[in-house]
Amino acid sequence: MKKYILIIGILAIVAGVGFGLMKYFKPTKDFAKSEADFSVTAQQLFTEFSKDEKNSSAKYVHNDKTVEISGVIQSISANSDSTKTIILSVGNPDGDVCCTLTQEASVEGKLSAGKSIKLKGQCTGLQELIAKEVILIRCAIVQ
């Protein structure tokens, strides 16, 4: 009897480790190549999150939705990991939309403040540390 319990315990541990490794090494979605689930302006996205964060999160964040966003570049900053972060203006002094580019997209083209841009990426929701910011990550420039 002890032998069967030991075998079942070992099998459970092996299955748990296998499942954990599968989740850890699961490839991430390529948002640059995926079809957009939603196409919005920076102002529309910011307004939706400002009015109803819970429903906006359910709509844009859950299940790795691909969001295509367009807007005017307010500022660009370089990150320590060779990526760039683009801040899109939303016409509201209380907030903005922050888009972090992939490393591949960070070397593409000349980006400058005041230019219109269209990006695709993953929305992670609203952040309110200093000001309201809707965050998009793994963004790529849409040509």
Secondary structure, 3 states (H helix, E strand, C coil): CHHHHHHHHHHHHHHHHHHHHHHHCCCCCCCCCCCCCEEEEHHHHHHHHHHCHHHHHHHHCCCCCEEEEEEEEEEEEECCCCCEEEEECCCCCCEEEEEEECHHHHCCCCCCCCCEEEEEEEEEEEEECCCEEEEEEEEEECC
